[in-house]
Amino acid sequence: MTRAAGSGISALDAWAFRAELVESFKIAGGAAHAHEGVFVRLKLADGTPGFGEASPLPAFNGETSRRSLGAVRRAARGWIGKDGGAWRARLTELEEVLPQGAGAARAALGMALLDAWTRRAGLPLRALFGGAETRLVSDITVTILPPVAAAAAARRIRALGVRAVKIKVGQDLAEDVARVMAVTAVDPRFILTLDANQGYGPRESLALLRRLRARGVRIALFEQPAAAEDWDGLARVARLGGVPVAADESVSGRADALGLARRRAAQVLNLKLMKMGLLEVWDCALIAKASGLGLMIGGMIETSLAMTCAAHFAAGLGGFSFVDLDTPLWLRKDPTRGLRMERGGIYDLSKVSAGIGVTPLIPRS
């Protein structure tokens, strides 16, 4: 079969979508009340489709859904007629065409291409990344809420059979302590992660840890307890706070991953497809593994398409100790069909026979 008759990229289109949230998603950097993103549909010459998603978070790097849509359309023009089977070359081209600040656009196009390629090959996407595992277990997040509301959220999490809880902090020490205590009162067996999203510097983060330790609360991981550029602050919290620290906003590409590893500024890297695209996030994971750093897979506010792609990535590589892929739960209506996170926070990827296993709902033309 010739390339044109099989794996050549014959068509690519994209459209914006908006999904309302069931409640405000509030973190230290602000609150989201609805989610805007972009879906991508790619077709190979033999008719095999592939789907991707761009779900940027403007507060992270200024990328918006409108900018993502424009970037996807610009980059797509250079792909038509090229061999989709040479997927690594195509992903490398994305990095040359799209700047690092267009990570969500990179992710959407890469996702669509790899979805199509593995569909055509009859393989689940996780196999492309190594096929190390078939399932992941995600945490569920408690956003910045008053204690009563946080306790109610914790009860819903417990009812879903989920043990790992991520609690957003970073605006007010007393309120953060009260929120954490409200969650632990629901179930002291919860495995807790804190996420300050740069809302605190090391002084406030260490003060929060001291107050929680005095109340007998143990923390498994503290995400971004200092500003993105304050790598010394990350290291200080880990050293004096007695908890592993995860770099999230501090790692936006290969150079950051390598620098954080060399300076031992964090113990865990939180990797997100939307930050940098599939090829660069893959390299960051390999840097972490080679350097002895722990791995976390996370995301922005995303539908089940992007979240399940991230699950394939993490399960395929293996070794991700922290999993945070719960944002489809915040969507009033997930505009996709296919695999969903199950009770217990489980992504069971053994149910996917080819590709990602999730497709967007395509609007009527």
C-alpha positions in Angstrom: 0.0 0.0 0.0 1.4 3.4 -0.9 1.7 6.2 1.5 -1.0 8.2 -0.3 -3.4 5.2 0.0 -2.7 4.6 3.6 -1.0 6.8 6.2 -0.8 10.1 4.4 -2.5 13.0 6.2 -5.4 13.8 3.9 -7.5 16.3 6.0 -7.5 18.2 9.2 -10.1 20.5 10.7 -10.7 22.1 14.1 -13.5 23.8 16.0 -13.9 25.6 19.3 -16.1 24.3 22.1 -17.4 25.5 25.4 -18.4 23.4 28.4 -20.1 24.8 31.5 -18.8 23.7 34.9 -20.9 22.2 37.6 -19.3 24.6 40.0 -16.5 27.2 40.1 -13.0 25.7 39.9 -11.1 28.0 42.2 -7.3 27.9 42.7 -4.8 30.5 44.1 -4.5 32.1 40.7 -8.2 32.6 40.1 -11.5 30.9 39.4 -12.9 29.3 36.2 -16.7 29.1 35.7 -16.7 27.5 32.2 -14.2 25.8 30.0 -13.3 26.8 26.5 -11.2 24.6 24.2 -10.6 23.3 20.7 -11.2 19.8 19.2 -9.2 18.6 16.2 -10.1 15.9 13.7 -7.4 14.5 11.4 -7.9 11.9 8.7 -5.4 9.6 7.0 -5.7 8.8 3.3 -7.4 5.5 4.0 -10.1 7.2 6.0 -8.8 6.5 9.5 -9.7 9.4 11.8 -7.9 10.7 14.8 -9.0 13.2 17.4 -7.2 15.7 19.6 -8.0 18.4 22.1 -6.4 21.8 23.0 -7.5 22.9 26.5 -5.2 25.8 27.4 -5.2 27.6 30.7 -4.6 31.4 30.1 -3.4 31.9 33.7 -0.5 29.5 33.0 1.1 31.0 29.9 -1.4 33.3 28.2 -2.6 30.7 25.7 -6.3 30.9 25.0 -8.7 28.7 23.0 -8.8 31.3 20.3 -5.1 31.4 20.0 -5.0 27.6 20.1 -7.5 27.4 17.2 -5.4 29.8 15.1 -2.2 27.9 15.9 -3.8 24.6 15.0 -5.0 25.9 11.7 -1.7 27.4 10.8 0.3 24.3 11.6 -2.2 22.0 10.0 -1.6 23.5 6.5 2.0 22.1 6.6 0.9 18.6 7.4 -1.5 17.9 4.6 -0.1 15.3 2.2 2.7 14.3 4.6 3.2 10.8 6.0 1.3 10.4 9.3 3.2 7.1 9.9 6.4 9.2 10.4 4.8 10.6 13.5 7.9 11.6 15.3 9.0 13.8 12.4 5.5 15.3 12.4 5.7 16.1 16.1 9.2 17.6 15.7 7.8 19.8 13.0 5.1 21.1 15.5 7.9 22.3 17.8 9.6 24.1 15.0 6.3 25.8 13.8 4.6 26.4 17.1 6.4 28.2 19.9 6.6 26.8 23.4 3.7 29.1 24.5 1.4 27.1 22.1 1.6 23.9 24.1 -2.1 23.1 23.9 -2.1 23.5 20.1 0.9 21.2 19.9 -0.9 18.7 22.2 -4.1 18.7 20.1 -2.4 18.0 16.8 -0.1 15.4 18.3 -3.0 13.7 20.0 -5.0 13.6 16.8 -2.1 12.2 14.8 -1.2 9.5 17.3 -4.9 8.6 17.8 -5.2 8.1 14.0 -1.9 6.2 13.7 -2.7 3.7 16.5 -6.3 3.3 15.3 -4.9 2.3 11.9 -2.4 0.0 13.5 -5.1 -1.6 15.7 -3.2 -0.7 18.9 -4.3 1.2 22.0 -2.3 4.4 22.4 -0.7 3.2 25.6 1.2 0.6 23.5 3.0 3.4 21.6 4.4 4.7 24.8 5.6 1.3 26.0 2.5 -0.4 27.3 3.9 -0.7 30.8 0.5 -0.6 32.6 -3.2 -0.9 31.7 -4.8 1.2 34.4 -4.2 4.3 36.5 -5.9 5.5 39.7 -6.5 9.2 39.9 -7.0 11.6 42.8 -9.9 14.0 43.0 -9.4 17.7 43.8 -11.0 19.8 46.5 -10.7 23.4 45.2 -10.5 26.5 47.4 -13.8 26.2 49.3 -15.0 27.2 52.7 -14.7 24.3 55.3 -18.3 23.2 55.1 -18.3 23.0 51.3 -14.9 21.3 51.4 -16.3 18.7 53.8 -19.2 18.1 51.5 -16.8 17.6 48.5 -14.7 15.2 50.6 -17.9 13.1 51.3 -18.6 12.9 47.6 -15.1 11.8 47.0 -15.3 9.1 49.6 -18.6 7.9 48.2 -16.8 7.5 44.8 -14.3 5.1 46.5 -11.4 7.5 46.0 -8.6 7.6 48.6 -6.3 10.2 47.1 -7.4 13.9 47.5 -5.6 17.0 46.2 -6.5 20.1 48.2 -6.0 23.6 46.6 -4.4 26.1 48.9 -2.4 29.4 48.6 -4.7 32.3 49.5 -5.1 32.4 53.3 -3.2 30.3 55.8 -6.0 30.0 58.4 -8.6 29.2 55.7 -6.3 26.6 54.2 -5.8 24.9 57.5 -9.5 24.8 58.1 -10.1 23.4 54.7 -7.6 20.6 55.1 -8.9 19.8 58.6 -12.5 19.6 57.2 -11.4 17.1 54.6 -9.4 15.0 57.0 -12.4 14.9 59.4 -14.4 13.2 56.7 -11.8 10.4 56.4 -8.5 10.4 58.2 -7.3 7.7 55.8 -7.3 10.1 52.8 -3.9 10.4 51.1 -3.4 14.2 50.8 -1.6 16.4 48.3 -1.5 20.1 48.7 -1.3 22.4 45.6 -0.5 26.1 46.1 -0.3 27.0 42.4 2.4 29.6 43.2 0.0 31.4 45.6 2.5 31.0 48.5 6.2 31.6 48.8 8.3 29.1 50.8 7.7 31.0 54.1 3.9 30.7 53.9 4.2 27.1 52.6 6.4 26.1 55.5 4.1 27.8 57.9 1.1 25.8 56.5 3.0 22.6 56.9 3.9 23.4 60.5 0.3 24.1 61.4 -0.9 20.9 59.8 1.8 18.8 61.4 0.9 20.2 64.8 -2.6 18.9 64.2 -1.4 15.5 63.2 -2.0 15.8 59.5 0.5 14.1 57.1 1.0 15.4 53.6 2.2 13.0 50.8 3.2 15.8 48.3 3.2 19.6 48.1 2.8 21.0 44.6 4.4 24.3 43.6 4.8 25.8 47.1 6.8 28.7 45.6 6.9 30.9 42.5 7.7 29.2 39.2 11.1 30.7 38.9 12.0 30.2 42.6 13.7 26.9 42.4 15.6 27.5 45.6 12.3 28.1 47.3 11.0 24.7 46.1 14.1 23.0 47.5 13.8 24.9 50.8 10.3 23.7 51.3 11.3 20.1 50.6 14.3 20.3 52.9 12.7 22.1 55.9 9.1 21.0 55.4 9.8 17.2 55.4 7.6 16.6 52.4 8.3 15.8 48.7 7.8 18.8 46.5 6.3 18.7 43.0 7.3 21.2 40.3 4.3 22.2 38.2 4.4 25.7 36.9 8.2 25.5 37.2 8.5 22.9 34.5 7.4 24.1 31.0 9.8 22.1 28.8 13.0 20.1 28.5 15.3 22.8 29.8 13.3 23.2 33.0 13.1 19.5 33.6 16.9 19.1 33.1 17.6 22.2 35.3 15.3 21.1 38.1 16.9 17.6 38.1 20.4 18.9 38.1 19.7 21.3 41.0 17.6 18.7 42.9 15.1 21.5 43.3 12.1 19.2 43.4 11.5 15.5 44.0 8.6 15.1 41.5 7.7 16.7 38.1 4.1 17.3 37.3 3.8 16.7 33.6 0.9 18.0 31.5 0.3 17.5 27.8 -1.2 21.0 27.5 2.0 22.7 28.7 4.3 21.6 25.9 2.8 18.9 23.6 3.3 15.2 23.4 6.9 15.0 22.2 8.4 17.4 24.7 6.4 16.0 27.6 7.7 12.6 26.7 11.3 13.8 26.8 10.6 15.5 30.2 9.4 12.1 31.5 12.5 10.4 30.3 14.7 13.1 31.9 12.9 12.6 35.2 13.3 8.9 35.0 17.0 9.1 34.2 17.5 11.6 37.0 15.7 9.6 39.7 12.8 12.1 40.0 9.3 11.0 40.7 6.5 11.5 38.1 3.1 13.0 38.3 0.6 13.2 35.4 -1.8 16.1 35.6 -3.8 18.5 33.3 -5.6 21.7 32.9 -9.4 21.7 32.8 -9.9 19.1 30.1 -12.5 16.8 28.7 -12.2 13.0 28.8 -10.5 13.0 25.4 -7.3 14.8 26.6 -7.5 13.2 30.1 -7.6 9.7 28.7 -4.8 10.5 26.3 -2.8 11.6 29.3 -3.7 8.4 31.0 -2.4 6.4 28.0 0.8 8.4 28.1 1.4 7.8 31.9 0.3 4.1 31.8 2.3 3.4 28.7 5.5 4.8 30.2 4.8 3.5 33.7 6.2 4.7 37.0 3.8 7.7 37.6 3.3 7.7 41.4 0.9 10.6 41.4 -2.1 10.8 39.1 -4.4 13.9 38.8 -6.8 13.3 35.9 -10.1 14.3 37.4 -11.2 17.4 35.6 -14.0 15.8 33.5 -15.9 15.6 36.8 -16.2 19.4 36.8 -17.9 19.5 33.4 -21.7 19.8 33.5 -21.7 17.9 30.2 -18.6 16.2 28.9 -18.7 16.8 25.1 -17.1 13.5 24.3 -18.1 9.8 24.1 -16.0 6.8 25.1 -13.9 5.7 28.1 -14.6 7.4 31.4 -12.9 7.5 34.8 -14.6 4.8 36.8 -15.5 4.4 40.5 -12.4 4.5 42.6 -10.8 7.1 40.2 -9.8 4.2 37.9 -8.9 4.7 34.2 -9.1 1.1 32.9 -7.2 1.3 29.6 -7.5 -2.4 28.9 -11.0 -1.6 27.6 -9.4 0.4 24.7 -8.6 -1.8 21.7 -7.3 1.0 19.4 -6.3 4.7 19.7 -7.4 6.8 22.7 -10.8 5.3 23.0 -12.6 8.7 23.3 -14.1 10.9 20.5 -15.6 14.4 20.7 -19.2 15.1 19.9 -19.0 16.6 16.4 -21.3 19.6 15.9 -23.7 19.6 13.0 -22.5 21.6 10.1 
